[in-house]
Amino acid sequence: MRLVIATRGSKLALWQSHFIKGKLEALGHTVELKIFKTKGDKILDTPLALIGGKGLFTKELEEAMLRGEADLAVHSLKDLPTQLPEGLVLGAVTEREVTNDLLLSENYGSLEDLPPNGVVGTTSLRRRMQLLHYRPDLQIRNLRGNVDTRIRKLKEGEFDAIILAYAGVKRLGMEGSVKYAEKIDENLLIPAMGQGALGIECRPEIVEVISPLNDRKSAIETGIEREFVDALGGGCQVPIGVRATLLEGGDIVVKAVIGLPNGRELLKDKIFGRVENFQGLGRELAESMIEQGARELLQRAEAMAFKE
C-alpha cells in the first residue's frame, strides 16, 4: 500500500516519521513523507500556553489528513490533544521509551547540585510547578525552539540547566552533547501524559494497516494517562503530570500531580488497578482529585500561567 506521512520539519519530528516509515516499509508498504509547518513551529518567542496550547503542533497535519493529502501523522504522544478532530483516530501507540525528564547542564549533575537561585530553562508548566515546589529558589526561564537550539542556548551560558524529555534527546543521539545529562526521578518530576511514546494519528481506514506497530503495554499506560487528563479537561499546556505503569504481574499503578505554576500548591494522588480492568482507571483517579479541588486548582493555575 502507498502511504503518505504528514510531518513537521524539525529534526525530532523527522526522526519520528522516518522511524515509522521504516517500520511500515518493513511490512511491505511504500511510504512518502510530506513536510508541513505548524503554528507551534512559526511562533518561537511566546510560551506555548499563551498561544493556545492544544493542537499547536498537530492542527496543520490533521487538516492535511482530512483533505486526503496524507494518511497518517506521527506525534510525540505528549503533544497530541486528548480530543481529536472528527474523521481522525489514534491508530497506534509505539513501544514507549524511558519516560523521565532529563536535566542537561555543563556544570551541575543534579537538581540538588544547582546553585541557589540557579537559572533553569523550560517552558513546561508541569515542570515549572514541580521544580519550584522542590526548589523554590530556582529561577525558571522560558525555553522554546528545537532540541538543537535549546542545547545551544545552554552551552552559550543562558541557563545553569535545562530540562527536556529524555526520549527526544535519546532519539536524536544527543545525550553526550552536554557534560551532564541526568534522568530526574519520576517521583520528583512526574512526566506528561504519553511522554516517551509515539502516537500515530490517522484516518480510520488506515488503522488496520498500522495495527502491527501498536504496543499493547504502552497503549494501556498512555490510554489511562490520556483518560485522566481528558476527565480533568486539561490540555497539553496546563500543569498536569500523570504516569501509569503496567507491572509484569498485571498490576497497574497510576500517579498524578496538578498544582500552581509557582509550585506553592500541589495536589498529588495515586490509584492502583489491574490490567483486566484498566479502562476507567484514569477517570477514577481524576474524579478522586476533582473531589479534592483539582478543577479549581487548575483554573487558578491557568489564570496564573506566565503572569508571574
Legacy VTK file of the C-alpha trace (Angstrom):
# vtk DataFile Version 3.0
C-alpha trace
ASCII
DATASET POLYDATA
POINTS 308 float
0.000 0.000 0.000
1.197 3.554 -0.738
1.097 5.761 2.371
1.864 9.438 2.947
3.044 10.617 6.386
2.381 14.279 7.235
5.264 15.579 9.346
6.766 18.714 10.801
10.236 19.633 9.602
12.095 19.613 12.930
14.874 17.077 13.434
12.896 15.204 16.068
9.664 15.149 14.025
11.596 13.865 11.004
13.350 11.219 13.128
9.949 10.035 14.376
8.405 9.982 10.908
11.407 8.186 9.362
11.302 5.649 12.222
7.663 4.803 11.463
8.350 4.935 7.699
10.996 2.225 8.182
8.607 0.064 10.208
5.861 0.361 7.562
8.266 -0.322 4.700
9.386 -3.482 6.517
5.713 -4.549 6.374
5.780 -4.102 2.598
4.255 -0.624 2.198
5.558 2.258 0.081
5.871 5.375 2.262
6.442 9.050 1.440
6.976 11.972 3.849
5.268 15.330 3.285
6.525 18.266 5.394
4.194 20.929 6.838
4.858 23.909 9.120
2.608 24.166 12.189
1.677 27.186 14.281
3.945 25.924 17.063
6.895 25.954 14.633
6.219 29.503 13.481
5.783 31.253 16.848
9.019 30.744 18.757
9.129 33.754 21.068
5.996 33.075 23.128
5.270 30.437 25.796
3.042 27.709 24.360
0.348 28.168 26.991
-0.204 31.750 25.807
-0.769 30.829 22.145
-3.361 28.149 22.595
-1.529 25.062 23.825
-3.860 22.425 22.388
-3.044 21.297 18.873
-0.253 23.790 18.209
1.915 21.104 16.644
-0.859 18.967 15.161
-3.563 21.117 13.514
-1.931 21.586 10.092
-1.026 17.890 9.921
-4.602 16.949 10.810
-6.006 19.260 8.140
-3.743 17.603 5.544
-5.089 14.177 6.521
-8.694 15.374 6.434
-8.112 16.859 2.947
-6.765 13.490 1.808
-3.212 14.795 1.248
-1.786 12.440 3.875
-2.793 9.162 5.515
-1.128 9.430 8.912
0.971 11.643 11.184
3.480 10.627 13.852
3.421 12.669 17.064
5.239 12.729 20.359
2.141 11.448 22.142
2.516 14.054 24.896
1.826 16.763 22.249
-1.364 15.147 20.938
-4.592 16.572 22.452
-6.957 14.039 24.018
-9.813 15.151 21.745
-9.109 14.516 18.063
-10.986 16.056 15.115
-13.915 14.086 13.720
-12.602 11.777 10.995
-9.263 11.034 12.691
-8.260 8.465 15.325
-5.244 7.488 17.403
-4.467 4.328 15.437
-1.370 3.027 17.229
0.997 3.775 20.113
4.588 2.590 19.743
6.677 0.877 22.406
7.494 3.513 24.954
10.945 4.947 25.544
12.069 5.847 29.094
9.515 8.403 30.341
11.709 10.521 32.661
12.576 14.166 32.212
16.280 14.884 31.731
18.441 17.543 33.378
21.098 18.867 30.983
23.906 21.052 32.289
27.526 21.940 31.629
28.311 22.389 35.333
25.784 20.585 37.548
24.968 16.902 37.758
21.589 17.060 39.504
18.808 19.362 40.701
20.344 19.204 44.177
23.679 20.456 42.820
22.232 23.576 41.190
23.374 26.762 42.972
20.955 28.937 44.993
18.776 30.933 42.542
20.080 28.788 39.664
18.561 29.525 36.247
16.669 26.613 34.684
15.198 26.627 31.183
11.793 25.068 30.459
8.515 26.314 29.031
6.502 23.438 30.521
4.117 24.486 33.286
4.204 20.894 34.574
7.977 21.013 35.020
7.922 24.564 36.399
5.327 23.609 39.027
7.247 20.570 40.288
10.698 22.191 40.116
9.596 25.220 42.140
7.829 23.008 44.677
11.103 21.123 45.192
13.453 24.123 44.868
11.517 27.407 45.399
14.746 29.383 44.948
15.225 28.399 41.298
14.728 30.968 38.535
12.651 29.291 35.815
13.009 30.911 32.380
11.162 30.145 29.156
12.954 27.945 26.642
11.472 27.437 23.164
12.925 26.045 19.951
14.039 22.611 18.797
16.394 20.395 20.792
19.496 21.757 18.994
18.503 25.356 19.741
17.790 24.624 23.388
21.132 22.881 23.903
22.953 25.719 22.113
21.350 28.260 24.490
22.528 26.150 27.442
26.068 25.997 26.067
26.083 29.770 25.482
25.518 30.235 29.214
21.902 31.463 29.226
20.977 28.746 31.745
22.591 26.738 34.527
20.499 23.780 33.362
17.654 22.947 31.005
15.020 20.225 31.285
13.952 18.148 28.276
12.201 14.796 27.824
14.810 12.029 27.904
13.110 10.261 24.970
13.629 13.097 22.488
17.270 13.660 23.443
17.998 9.923 23.167
16.250 9.581 19.800
18.462 12.329 18.402
21.565 10.735 19.969
22.388 13.953 21.849
22.860 12.646 25.403
26.625 13.113 25.024
26.495 16.678 23.672
26.416 18.185 27.180
28.700 17.362 30.117
25.850 16.296 32.418
22.665 14.563 31.210
20.918 13.075 34.231
17.482 11.452 34.348
15.265 13.019 37.035
13.433 10.706 39.447
9.813 10.278 38.317
8.565 10.799 41.863
10.204 14.228 41.818
9.081 15.194 38.298
6.025 13.165 37.249
6.047 13.099 33.418
3.465 14.433 30.977
0.723 12.127 29.691
2.087 9.956 26.891
5.695 11.032 27.435
8.175 8.697 25.724
5.645 7.167 23.311
4.910 7.973 19.681
1.251 8.230 18.710
0.181 7.539 15.133
-2.868 9.607 14.210
-4.654 8.511 11.057
-7.876 8.201 9.127
-9.971 5.232 10.398
-9.406 3.170 7.233
-5.650 3.118 7.942
-5.936 1.635 11.470
-5.679 -1.975 10.317
-2.607 -1.162 8.198
-0.681 0.341 11.141
-2.002 -2.024 13.841
1.209 -4.161 13.821
3.050 -1.076 15.201
0.804 -0.843 18.277
2.455 -1.843 21.573
-0.183 -3.132 23.997
1.618 -2.189 27.228
2.345 1.355 26.016
-1.190 1.747 24.639
-2.706 0.739 28.004
-0.438 3.045 30.031
-0.877 6.073 27.784
-4.598 5.379 27.383
-5.030 5.649 31.159
-2.990 8.875 31.221
-4.959 10.445 28.358
-8.250 9.445 30.004
-7.095 11.120 33.236
-6.214 14.412 31.505
-9.396 14.312 29.429
-11.538 13.811 32.551
-9.896 16.859 34.148
-10.493 18.891 30.987
-6.788 19.722 30.815
-4.859 20.270 27.588
-1.196 19.735 26.781
-0.138 23.014 28.399
-1.731 23.009 31.866
0.355 21.874 34.857
-0.592 18.189 34.978
1.767 15.258 35.439
0.497 11.679 35.197
2.248 8.331 34.874
0.574 4.931 34.583
2.854 1.914 34.966
1.772 -1.589 33.960
3.835 -4.021 36.046
4.851 -7.534 34.981
2.240 -9.324 37.078
-0.603 -7.247 35.619
-0.859 -4.688 38.431
-1.164 -1.039 37.395
-0.003 1.987 39.392
-1.136 5.469 38.333
0.300 8.573 39.999
-0.606 12.156 39.192
0.132 15.731 40.199
-1.503 19.072 39.483
-0.793 22.463 41.008
0.058 26.107 40.562
2.913 27.144 38.235
4.709 28.793 41.198
4.864 25.415 42.967
3.255 26.743 46.140
0.222 24.452 45.958
0.402 20.881 44.755
-2.177 18.104 44.755
-0.821 14.559 44.377
-2.706 11.278 44.298
-2.340 7.706 43.095
-4.524 4.713 42.310
-3.932 1.000 41.874
-5.673 -1.360 39.469
-5.424 -4.489 37.358
-4.780 -4.812 33.641
-8.090 -6.687 33.190
-9.958 -3.571 34.350
-7.673 -0.795 33.110
-10.413 1.145 31.342
-11.820 3.793 33.640
-8.765 3.913 35.960
-7.702 7.337 34.673
-11.188 8.718 35.075
-11.435 7.255 38.584
-8.215 8.976 39.647
-9.364 12.245 38.065
-12.683 12.087 39.926
-10.866 11.460 43.211
-8.706 14.553 42.598
-11.696 16.644 41.470
-13.288 15.886 44.856
-10.092 17.269 46.433
-10.392 20.530 44.470
-8.441 19.739 41.282
-10.681 21.716 38.902
-10.483 24.907 40.958
-6.716 24.480 41.302
-6.324 24.110 37.526
-8.468 27.193 36.888
-6.219 29.205 39.198
-3.156 27.691 37.515
-4.363 28.761 34.059
-5.088 32.273 35.302
-1.606 32.463 36.795
0.318 30.871 33.900
3.294 33.011 32.891
1.886 36.116 34.623
4.364 35.929 37.487
LINES 1 309
308 0 1 2 3 4 5 6 7 8 9 10 11 12 13 14 15 16 17 18 19 20 21 22 23 24 25 26 27 28 29 30 31 32 33 34 35 36 37 38 39 40 41 42 43 44 45 46 47 48 49 50 51 52 53 54 55 56 57 58 59 60 61 62 63 64 65 66 67 68 69 70 71 72 73 74 75 76 77 78 79 80 81 82 83 84 85 86 87 88 89 90 91 92 93 94 95 96 97 98 99 100 101 102 103 104 105 106 107 108 109 110 111 112 113 114 115 116 117 118 119 120 121 122 123 124 125 126 127 128 129 130 131 132 133 134 135 136 137 138 139 140 141 142 143 144 145 146 147 148 149 150 151 152 153 154 155 156 157 158 159 160 161 162 163 164 165 166 167 168 169 170 171 172 173 174 175 176 177 178 179 180 181 182 183 184 185 186 187 188 189 190 191 192 193 194 195 196 197 198 199 200 201 202 203 204 205 206 207 208 209 210 211 212 213 214 215 216 217 218 219 220 221 222 223 224 225 226 227 228 229 230 231 232 233 234 235 236 237 238 239 240 241 242 243 244 245 246 247 248 249 250 251 252 253 254 255 256 257 258 259 260 261 262 263 264 265 266 267 268 269 270 271 272 273 274 275 276 277 278 279 280 281 282 283 284 285 286 287 288 289 290 291 292 293 294 295 296 297 298 299 300 301 302 303 304 305 306 307
